[in-house]
Amino acid sequence: VNDLTRDFDLSPALFNTFIIAVTLYVNMFKRIGRKPHFFKSSSSHSIVPDLPTLMSKDPMRWTVQEVGWWLDLIGCKTCRKQFEENFISGGELFDLTEKDLLPFNLPKQQVHLLLEKICFLKYTASLATETNQTSTRFTQDSQYTIHDSDSFASLSSSSDDYRIIKCKFEENTRLFKITDEVTFHRFKKMLRREFGPERLIIKWQDPDNDIITIRTENSWKSVLAASTGSLSFRLFARGPFGPKELSLLEGLVDGMTIMDDRGNIRFFNQSAETIFGYRREEILGKNVKLLMPPEHAQHHDNHIKNYLIAGHSSIIGVPRLTTAQSRDGTRFSIILSINETKRSNRIYFVGTIKPTSVVYSSGEGPDPLKVAHEQLYALIENIYEPCFVVDENANILFANSGVPRQLGHNPKDLVSKNLGYILLSPHREDHVGYIRLLMNTSEKGKVHELEAMHKEGWPVNVQVSLTQHQMPLDGRRIFSAIIRPIDSGDNREQMIIEKERSVIDNLGVPAIIINEKGMIYAFNTACQQMFGYKMVEVIGKNVKMLMPSPDRENHDKYLKNYREDGESKVIGTGRPVIAQHKDGSMLPVLLSVTAKKIESGLPMFTGILMNIADEE
């Protein structure tokens, strides 16, 4: 399957036709030397059909005898007696697992062979379903059947021995015709077979308009007993990700989506709403192809199928530049990173979306020259240190997110300015000469030690690695300048703070870092959620803004006393305190504080908080 789809790029319809044709062709040769449609079985006096004739009937509707014939035809005759003794029909056959076959005491090799044949049987049955335009499957021999939703009214008046259950999951509606003997476990298997291996929540609205969640066999029987006619259920996906994980993804500034192995969107954070213009209510449960231009969307399902079959993809875990499409049809360039995770034996894909500055007009494709520049910018953006892209005259074309961390400047404010803007004399006047010198040599890069200027005005000793790049389309030369602070005392302190900040950013509990004067240096995602502040609202502010009176007025004095005598009642211990939310409400928290001295000998404090309101 992988070879065909990869090497020949067959459409799904053509691929299905090809598989069916090959199957018939192979079986034509198997029939040579005997009657074209039937042969005598050595184990039965009845007329046994050959495999193509047997497969012309939906395997889900096979009787116990027909399952026995199928076992004979695939070379598993030794299993037939046990299958017949356990009354395994087509419906039960599709539900068999390795655990179900343990009581049969079959050799392990035969168990694996049988499971492999059942897997292929399911696949060929799904092909037949896709090529069959009618979706009604019904037989009195089967325990249940599924119909189109528009036949609900006519089926509701059918035989009293059956009841019709209408199930709606997202945009899909299916009708199940079952008897009251069907167990809840069996019904859940039907749902999984029809809607996929999703963990589903089943809800029913009773005659009093109360919503009942069906969780157990008893609640299932109670619902069946409460109604003598047809029933309507609403199905909801029980998400594989916990609330803490989703809360973390929700707070990220990048767009975050989670997609299942069918391409349906299961999570869509607020940043993704802003990027694409969709509300999450509009997009959840829809196929991710909605976020792509048509020329990309038409191949996406095949990409997923190929990955699930082959287990290899060139885009998993690798950031790449691609084109997206917003709700209003606007096309724009994004940096997309996709990672795979497995939950409840099902594969999910977590996508990180970072929009770039390139926007295309409606119907326009990406400009190759813009794409080449954006690919370089995407590479530069992933570098931790401050990094610039400049032209031959040192005019800044792009600045990455490391610039504000080390130099305090907003990258957008620097674009179109000259690189000399952040340098001190005499380097401010000489920096263009460094670029000219590099252009006149065959070397790819040069390293220079310079003095840069922080936004607040103080000098920073830096090492600048200058590298030239020749663009592939127009031959134009541009330059990347990576700026690394030289290891002075001040810079070592900054590195310690950055390291501590990266540690608490990965914590799942609220955490704050302050300096000896109470200024906030770090404020992680969990803390933002607890207090209602965004990081930009608190960084550089005094931590007492998070406290009510009288602690607010006394906190600076606590810090001063600690600096002078090194003693504190709170360092190294946990104690309950009252904090203050952005909206003014009080938050009872458990506070644990640790202190660490940095290069200057001054302390840096890390506070870990736990909301004890829920515990109480």
C-alpha positions in Angstrom: 0.0 0.0 0.0 2.8 2.4 0.9 4.7 1.6 -2.3 1.7 2.3 -4.5 0.6 5.5 -2.8 4.2 6.9 -2.6 5.5 5.8 -6.0 2.4 6.2 -8.2 0.5 8.9 -6.2 -2.8 7.1 -6.9 -6.0 8.7 -5.9 -8.1 6.8 -3.3 -10.8 5.8 -5.9 -8.2 4.5 -8.3 -6.3 2.8 -5.6 -9.4 0.9 -4.4 -10.2 -0.1 -7.9 -6.6 -1.4 -8.4 -6.7 -3.5 -5.2 -10.1 -5.1 -6.1 -8.8 -5.8 -9.7 -5.6 -7.5 -8.3 -7.6 -9.6 -5.9 -9.9 -10.8 -8.7 -7.0 -11.5 -11.0 -5.1 -13.6 -8.4 -8.2 -15.6 -7.6 -8.9 -16.3 -11.3 -5.6 -18.3 -11.4 -6.6 -20.1 -8.2 -9.8 -21.3 -9.9 -7.9 -22.9 -12.8 -8.6 -26.6 -12.8 -11.9 -26.5 -11.0 -15.4 -25.1 -11.5 -15.4 -21.3 -11.8 -17.7 -20.6 -8.8 -18.0 -23.6 -6.4 -16.1 -26.5 -5.1 -16.8 -29.4 -2.7 -15.5 -28.9 0.8 -13.8 -32.0 2.3 -15.2 -31.2 5.7 -18.8 -30.6 4.7 -21.4 -32.0 2.3 -22.8 -28.6 1.6 -21.8 -26.5 -1.4 -19.0 -24.1 -0.2 -18.4 -20.9 -2.2 -14.9 -19.9 -3.1 -13.3 -16.8 -1.6 -14.5 -14.1 -4.1 -18.1 -15.4 -3.9 -17.9 -15.3 -0.1 -16.4 -11.9 -0.1 -19.2 -10.5 -2.3 -21.3 -10.6 0.9 -20.6 -8.1 3.7 -18.4 -10.0 6.2 -20.2 -8.2 9.0 -23.3 -10.2 7.9 -21.6 -13.6 7.7 -23.3 -16.4 9.6 -21.4 -18.9 11.8 -21.3 -21.3 8.9 -19.9 -18.7 6.6 -17.2 -17.8 9.1 -16.3 -21.5 9.1 -16.0 -21.5 5.3 -13.8 -18.5 5.4 -11.5 -20.2 7.9 -11.2 -23.2 5.6 -10.4 -21.0 2.6 -7.6 -19.1 4.4 -5.9 -22.2 5.8 -7.1 -22.1 9.4 -9.3 -25.2 9.3 -8.2 -26.3 12.8 -9.9 -23.3 14.3 -13.3 -23.9 12.7 -14.7 -26.3 15.2 -13.9 -24.0 18.1 -15.4 -21.0 16.3 -18.6 -22.9 15.6 -18.9 -24.1 19.2 -18.6 -20.5 20.3 -21.1 -19.3 17.7 -18.7 -16.7 16.2 -20.5 -14.9 13.3 -19.2 -12.1 11.2 -19.9 -9.4 13.8 -18.0 -11.2 16.5 -15.2 -12.1 14.1 -14.4 -8.4 13.7 -14.2 -7.9 17.4 -11.7 -10.7 18.1 -8.4 -9.8 19.8 -5.4 -11.8 20.8 -6.7 -12.0 24.3 -10.0 -13.5 23.0 -8.2 -16.3 21.3 -6.2 -17.5 24.4 -8.9 -20.0 25.5 -8.7 -21.7 22.1 -5.1 -22.9 22.9 -3.9 -22.2 19.3 -0.2 -22.1 18.4 1.1 -18.5 18.6 2.0 -18.6 14.9 -1.5 -19.5 13.9 -3.0 -16.8 16.3 -0.8 -14.2 14.5 -1.8 -15.5 11.1 -5.5 -15.4 12.0 -5.3 -11.9 13.4 -3.5 -10.8 10.3 -6.2 -12.3 8.1 -8.9 -10.6 10.1 -7.1 -7.3 9.8 -7.0 -7.7 6.0 -10.6 -8.8 6.0 -11.6 -5.5 7.7 -9.6 -3.5 5.2 -11.2 -5.2 2.1 -14.6 -4.8 3.8 -13.9 -1.0 4.2 -12.9 -0.8 0.5 -16.2 -2.4 -0.5 -18.1 0.0 1.7 -16.3 3.0 0.1 -17.1 1.9 -3.4 -20.7 1.0 -2.6 -22.8 4.2 -3.0 -25.6 2.9 -0.8 -24.9 2.9 3.0 -27.8 0.7 4.1 -26.6 -2.7 5.4 -29.3 -4.9 6.8 -29.9 -8.6 7.4 -32.0 -10.5 9.9 -29.0 -12.7 10.7 -26.9 -9.9 12.1 -27.3 -8.5 15.6 -27.3 -4.9 14.5 -27.1 -2.7 11.4 -26.3 0.9 10.4 -28.4 3.0 8.1 -28.4 6.5 6.7 -29.9 9.1 9.1 -32.7 10.0 6.7 -34.2 6.5 7.1 -34.8 7.0 10.8 -38.5 7.6 10.6 -39.2 4.5 8.4 -37.1 2.3 10.5 -38.6 3.4 13.7 -41.9 1.7 12.7 -40.1 -1.6 11.8 -40.2 -4.9 13.7 -41.0 -4.8 17.4 -38.1 -7.2 18.0 -35.6 -4.4 17.3 -35.2 -0.8 18.4 -33.5 2.0 16.5 -30.8 4.1 18.2 -29.7 7.3 16.5 -26.2 8.4 17.4 -24.7 11.8 16.5 -21.0 12.4 16.8 -19.8 15.9 15.6 -21.2 16.1 12.1 -21.7 12.3 11.6 -25.1 10.6 12.3 -25.5 6.9 12.3 -28.5 4.6 13.0 -28.1 1.3 14.9 -30.8 -1.4 14.8 -30.3 -3.6 17.8 -32.1 -5.9 20.2 -32.5 -5.3 23.9 -30.1 -8.2 24.5 -27.1 -6.2 23.2 -24.9 -5.3 26.2 -23.4 -1.9 26.8 -19.9 -3.3 26.2 -21.1 -4.6 22.8 -22.7 -1.3 21.9 -19.5 0.6 22.7 -17.7 -1.8 20.3 -20.2 -0.9 17.6 -19.5 2.8 18.2 -15.8 2.3 18.0 -16.1 0.4 14.8 -18.2 3.1 13.2 -16.7 6.3 14.7 -13.1 5.2 15.3 -11.1 4.3 18.5 -12.3 7.5 20.2 -13.1 7.5 23.9 -16.7 8.6 23.7 -19.1 10.0 26.2 -22.7 8.9 25.6 -25.4 11.3 26.6 -29.2 10.8 26.5 -32.0 13.3 27.1 -34.8 11.6 29.1 -38.5 12.5 28.8 -38.1 15.1 31.6 -35.4 16.8 29.6 -32.7 15.8 32.0 -29.3 14.9 30.4 -28.2 11.4 31.4 -24.6 10.2 30.9 -24.5 6.4 30.2 -21.3 5.0 31.8 -22.2 1.5 33.1 -24.1 -1.6 32.1 -26.8 -0.7 34.7 -27.3 2.8 33.3 -27.5 1.3 29.8 -30.2 -1.1 30.9 -32.1 1.6 32.7 -32.2 3.8 29.6 -33.4 0.9 27.5 -36.1 0.1 30.1 -37.2 3.8 30.2 -38.1 3.8 26.5 -39.9 1.3 24.4 -39.2 3.0 21.1 -36.3 4.6 19.3 -33.6 6.5 21.2 -31.3 9.4 20.2 -27.8 9.7 21.7 -25.3 12.5 21.5 -21.7 11.4 21.5 -18.8 13.5 22.7 -15.1 12.8 22.5 -13.4 12.3 25.8 -10.1 14.2 25.2 -6.9 12.2 25.6 -5.1 15.3 27.0 -5.5 16.3 30.7 -6.6 19.8 31.8 -3.1 20.8 32.9 -1.6 20.0 29.5 -4.4 21.9 27.7 -4.0 24.8 30.1 -0.3 25.0 29.3 -1.0 24.9 25.6 -3.7 27.5 25.9 -1.3 30.0 27.5 1.3 29.8 24.8 1.8 32.8 22.5 2.2 30.5 19.4 -0.8 28.9 17.8 -1.3 25.3 19.0 -3.5 22.7 17.5 -4.0 19.0 18.3 -5.1 16.7 15.4 -6.1 13.0 15.6 -5.1 10.3 13.1 -8.1 11.1 10.9 -7.0 14.8 10.5 -9.8 16.1 12.8 -8.9 19.0 15.1 -9.2 18.2 18.8 -7.7 21.3 20.3 -7.3 24.9 19.1 -5.9 27.5 21.4 -6.6 31.2 21.6 -3.5 32.2 19.7 -4.6 29.9 16.8 -8.0 31.6 16.9 -6.3 34.9 16.4 -4.0 33.6 13.6 -6.7 31.9 11.5 -9.8 33.9 12.4 -11.9 30.9 13.4 -13.6 30.5 16.8 -12.8 27.2 18.3 -16.5 26.2 18.3 -16.4 26.5 14.5 -13.2 24.5 14.0 -13.2 21.7 16.6 -14.1 18.3 15.1 -13.5 19.7 11.5 -10.7 18.5 9.3 -7.4 20.4 9.5 -7.6 20.9 5.7 -9.8 23.9 6.4 -6.6 25.7 7.4 -4.8 25.0 4.1 -5.0 26.3 0.6 -6.9 23.8 -1.7 -3.7 22.6 -3.5 -2.3 21.5 -0.2 -5.5 20.2 1.3 -6.2 17.7 -1.5 -3.1 15.7 -0.6 -3.2 16.0 3.2 -5.3 12.8 3.9 -2.9 10.7 1.8 0.0 12.2 3.7 -1.6 11.0 7.0 -2.4 7.6 5.7 1.2 7.1 4.3 2.7 8.2 7.7 0.4 5.8 9.6 1.4 2.9 7.3 5.1 3.7 6.9 5.8 5.4 10.2 8.2 7.9 8.6 7.7 11.5 7.6 10.2 14.3 6.7 8.1 16.9 8.6 7.6 15.3 12.0 9.7 17.3 14.6 11.2 19.6 11.9 10.1 23.2 11.6 9.3 24.1 8.1 7.9 27.1 6.1 4.5 26.5 4.5 1.4 28.4 3.5 -1.8 28.6 5.5 -5.3 30.0 4.8 -7.4 32.0 7.2 -11.2 32.0 7.6 -11.6 34.9 5.1 -9.4 33.1 2.5 -6.3 35.1 3.1 -3.1 33.1 2.5 -0.1 33.7 4.6 3.2 32.1 5.4 3.7 30.2 8.7 6.5 28.3 10.4 4.9 24.9 11.2 6.4 22.3 13.6 4.5 19.0 14.1 5.2 16.5 16.8 3.6 13.1 17.4 2.3 11.7 20.6 0.4 8.5 21.5 -2.5 8.4 23.9 -4.8 5.5 24.6 -3.2 3.5 21.7 -4.0 6.3 19.3 -1.7 8.7 17.5 -2.2 12.5 17.8 -0.3 15.3 16.2 0.5 18.5 18.1 1.1 21.4 15.8 2.9 24.7 16.7 2.1 27.6 14.3 4.2 30.7 14.2 3.0 33.3 11.6 5.6 35.2 9.6 5.4 38.6 8.0 4.6 37.4 4.5 0.9 37.6 3.5 -0.3 36.6 0.1 -3.2 38.1 -1.8 -6.2 35.8 -2.4 -5.4 33.1 -4.9 -1.7 34.0 -5.0 0.9 31.4 -4.3 4.1 31.9 -2.3 6.7 34.0 -4.0 9.9 31.9 -4.3 12.1 34.8 -3.3 10.0 35.5 -0.2 10.0 31.9 0.7 13.8 31.8 0.5 14.1 34.7 2.8 11.5 33.3 5.2 13.3 30.0 5.4 16.4 31.8 6.5 14.4 33.9 9.0 12.9 30.7 10.4 16.3 29.3 11.0 17.5 32.5 12.6 14.4 32.6 14.9 15.3 29.3 16.4 18.7 30.6 17.6 18.7 31.4 21.3 21.2 34.3 21.1 20.4 37.7 19.6 20.7 37.4 15.8 20.2 39.8 12.9 19.8 39.5 9.2 21.3 42.5 7.4 22.0 43.6 3.8 25.3 44.7 2.3 24.9 48.2 3.9 24.2 46.6 7.4 20.5 47.6 7.2 18.5 45.2 9.5 16.1 43.0 7.6 15.2 40.7 10.5 15.8 40.4 14.2 15.0 37.3 16.2 13.4 36.9 19.7 16.8 36.6 21.4 17.3 40.4 20.9 15.0 41.6 23.6 16.3 38.9 26.0 19.9 40.1 25.8 19.7 43.7 24.5 16.2 44.8 25.5 15.2 46.1 22.0 11.9 45.2 20.3 12.8 43.3 17.1 10.1 45.1 15.1 11.5 48.5 16.1 15.0 47.6 14.7 13.9 46.4 11.3 15.0 48.9 8.6 17.4 50.5 11.0 21.2 50.2 10.6 23.1 47.6 12.7 25.2 50.5 14.0 22.2 51.7 16.0 22.9 49.0 18.7 26.7 49.5 18.7 29.0 52.0 20.5 31.8 54.0 18.9 34.2 53.3 17.3 32.4 50.1 16.2 29.3 52.1 15.2 31.3 53.8 12.4 33.4 50.7 11.4 30.8 47.9 11.3 30.0 48.4 7.5 33.7 47.9 6.9 33.5 44.5 8.6 30.9 43.5 6.0 32.9 44.8 3.1 35.9 42.9 4.3 34.0 39.7 4.5 32.6 40.3 1.0 36.1 40.6 -0.5 37.3 37.3 0.9 36.4 33.7 0.1 35.6 33.1 3.7 32.0 32.3 4.8 32.3 34.1 8.2 34.3 36.3 10.6 34.2 36.9 14.3 34.7 40.3 15.9 34.6 41.5 19.5 32.6 44.7 19.8 30.7 46.8 22.3 26.9 46.8 21.9 24.4 49.0 23.7 21.5 47.8 25.8 18.2 49.6 25.3 18.5 51.0 28.8 21.9 52.6 27.8 24.5 50.4 29.4 27.4 48.9 27.4 27.5 45.1 26.7 30.7 43.4 25.6 29.8 41.0 22.8 31.3 38.7 20.2 29.7 39.1 16.8 29.8 36.1 14.4 29.2 37.5 10.9 28.2 34.9 8.2 27.4 35.7 4.5 24.6 33.9 2.6 23.9 34.0 -1.1 20.2 33.8 -2.0 19.6 31.1 -4.6 17.3 33.0 -6.9 18.7 36.5 -7.4 22.2 35.9 -6.2 21.9 38.7 -3.7 24.2 38.4 -0.6 22.8 39.0 2.9 24.5 38.5 6.2 23.5 37.0 9.6 25.1 38.4 12.7 24.9 36.3 15.9 25.7 38.3 19.0 27.0 36.4 22.0 27.8 38.3 25.3 31.3 37.9 26.4 31.6 36.1 29.8 31.9 39.1 32.1 30.5 39.1 35.6 27.3 40.9 34.7 26.7 38.6 31.8 27.3 35.5 33.9 24.6 36.8 36.3 22.3 37.3 33.3 23.0 33.7 32.2 22.2 32.4 35.7 18.9 34.3 35.7 18.1 33.0 32.2 18.8 29.4 33.3 16.6 29.7 36.3 13.9 31.2 34.2 14.0 28.4 31.7 13.7 25.9 34.6 10.5 27.4 36.1 9.0 27.9 32.6 8.9 24.1 32.4 7.2 23.7 35.8 3.6 22.8 36.0 3.1 24.8 39.2 3.1 28.6 39.7 6.6 30.0 40.2 8.2 33.5 40.4 11.8 34.7 40.4 12.6 38.1 42.0 15.8 40.0 42.7 17.1 41.4 46.1 14.8 44.5 45.6 11.7 42.5 44.8 11.7 43.1 41.1 10.1 40.3 39.1 12.5 38.5 36.8 10.4 35.5 35.8 6.7 34.7 36.0 5.8 31.3 34.5 2.6 30.2 32.6 1.0 28.6 35.7 1.6 31.9 37.6 -0.1 33.9 34.9 -3.1 31.7 35.1 -3.3 31.9 38.9 -3.0 35.7 39.1 -4.6 36.7 35.8 -1.6 38.8 34.7 0.3 38.4 31.5 4.0 38.2 31.7 4.6 41.7 30.1 2.4 43.2 32.9 4.6 42.0 35.7 8.2 41.7 34.5 10.3 44.5 36.0 7.6 45.3 38.5 7.7 44.8 42.3 6.4 41.5 43.5 4.3 43.4 46.2 1.8 44.1 43.4 0.6 40.5 44.0 0.0 41.1 47.8 -2.8 42.7 49.8 -2.2 45.1 52.7 -0.4 45.0 55.1 2.1 42.6 53.4 2.3 45.0 50.4 3.6 47.9 52.5 6.0 45.7 54.6 7.5 43.5 51.9 10.4 45.8 51.0 11.3 45.9 54.7 11.4 42.1 54.8 13.8 42.0 51.9 16.0 44.8 53.4 16.3 42.9 56.7 17.3 39.7 54.8 20.0 41.6 52.9 21.4 43.0 56.1 21.3 40.1 58.5 20.7 37.1 56.2 17.9 35.8 58.4 14.3 35.1 57.3 11.4 33.1 58.6 10.2 32.1 55.2 13.3 30.9 53.4 13.4 27.2 53.0 9.9 26.6 54.6 6.4 26.5 53.3 3.7 28.7 54.9 0.2 29.8 54.0 -0.2 33.4 52.9 -2.8 35.5 51.1 -2.1 36.7 47.6 -4.1 39.1 45.4 -5.5 38.4 42.0 -5.5 41.0 39.2 -9.2 41.5 39.7 -8.7 42.2 43.4 -9.9 38.9 44.8 -7.9 37.1 47.6 -6.1 33.9 46.9 -5.0 31.6 49.8 -1.7 30.1 48.7 1.1 27.9 50.2 4.4 29.8 49.5 7.8 28.1 49.5 10.8 30.4 49.0 14.4 29.5 48.2 17.4 31.9 48.0 20.5 31.8 45.7 23.4 34.2 45.6 24.6 35.2 42.2 28.0 36.6 41.0 27.6 40.0 42.7 26.9 38.3 46.0 23.3 39.6 46.0 20.4 37.1 46.6 17.9 35.9 44.0 14.7 34.4 45.3 12.5 31.7 43.7 9.0 31.4 45.0 6.8 28.3 44.4 3.1 28.7 45.1 0.2 26.3 45.5 -3.4 27.4 45.4 -4.9 25.9 48.6 -8.4 27.2 48.1 -9.3 24.0 46.2 -7.7 21.9 49.0 -9.8 23.6 51.6 
